[in-house]
Amino acid sequence: MFPSACQRPAPNRPDPRQWRKLSSVMKQPPLRYWSLRPAVLLVLAAGFAGGGLCLQAYAEPFEVPVLSNPATGAHLVGKLIWLDLETTDLPGAKIFYRSLFGWDYRDYHSYGANYTVALAQGKPIAGLVRRQIVNETEQRSAWLPFFSVADVGATFEQALKAHAQVRSEPEDLPLRGRQARLTDPEGATFALVNSSSGDPSDDPNPRALGTWGSPSLLARDPAAEAVFYQELFRYAVLGEPTHAGFERIRLSAGTHERASVRRLPGGAGALSPQWISFVRVFSTADTGRQAVKLGAHILVAATPATDGGTTAILEDPTGAVLGVLELPPEIVNVATP
C-alpha cells in the first residue's frame, strides 16, 4: 500500500505544514470559513482521537514516481508492469535484496513518508514501502503485483461481479495514475493500474539477471482461476484448463506470455493462493543458499521449468514470498546488475 498523506514524520506530533494549511483556512473571509467549519472540526476531531493531528482533507497526496520514463502512452492490458514490496522492515529489505540480486535504490520522501524504487541494471523494476500493521493478517511482508488495464473502474467492477473482494477502492495518485487493489476468489491479492505515463514496452529478448520473469499464480483450482483472469484481462489460455493432469496454464496476450497458473505445490504448508513473481538468477541453487544465509527460507526447492531452466520459491526474512528463475545457460545474459 502506498503511504498515506496522513502519515506524520513523528508520532503524536503535528506536521508544521499541516498547521500552515489549517491557518490558511482560518484566515478565509467569514462566510467561506463558516461554510468550512463543520468539515474542519470533523477532521480535527478525527485527528486528535487517533492520537495526533491529521489533516487529511488539506494534506497533499503522497507522490510516487511515474512508471514509464520516457512516457510510452501504451496500455498493455494484462501485463504485469510493476511490483511493490510492502515490508515491515524497509531498511532490512533493502539490504537483503541488494545482497541477493545486486539491486540499487532511489529513495523518495514526501510528507514524512518514504518510498524506495529498486533498480536492476539502472532500470526501475519495483517499489519498496513500509507496511502499516493494522491487524494480525497484515503482520507479514508481501509483494503486490500491478496489472495494466485500460479502465480501472470498469475492471474493478467486473472483478467484484466475479466474486473478487475489495482491498482498496480505485484512487488517483499524482504522476502514477489510477489504481485499485483486490483479492481474487481464492484470496490472492493483486492490483489494477492505469499508468498516466503508459506501460513499459515489452522486451523482445528478456534475459537480464536481477529482473522479473513472468509471474505465476499458485491456486487450489487452477482452471477456475484461469477463467477468472481470462475474463478480466482477455487472456488467451494455452493448454487444457479442464484437464486434471495439467500442471501449468499459460495466460497470453498476442505473442507474449503474461502469466501462468499453477496448482499449489504439495508439501508447501506455508503457501496460500497468491501471485509469485520470479527474479532471473544465474543459479537457483546458489541463490537459495545465499538467501538462507541472509535469513530467508526456502519454501519450494529448485524444480524444472517448462523452458529448460529451474525455479524455486523463497520467503524473505520478514515473510514476503517470491520466486527465482534460472534460465537455460544458452539464453542467459550474464551481465548482472
Secondary structure, DSSP 8 states (H G I E B T S, - for coil): ----TT--SBTTB--HHHHHHHHHHHTS-HHHHHHHHHHHHHHHHHHHHTTS---GGGS-------SSSS------TT-EEEEEEEES-HHHHHHHHHHHH--EEEEEEETTEEEEEEEETTEEEEEEEE----SGGGSS-EEEEEEE-S-HHHHHHHHHHTT-EEEEEEEEETTTEEEEEEE-TT--EEEEEEETT------SS--BTTSB---EEEESSHHHHHHHHHHHHT-EEES-TT-TT--EEEEEETTEEEEEEEE--TT-TT--SEEE-EEEES-HHHHHHHHHHTT-EEEEEEEE-TTS-EEEEEE-TTS-EEEEEE--GGG-B----
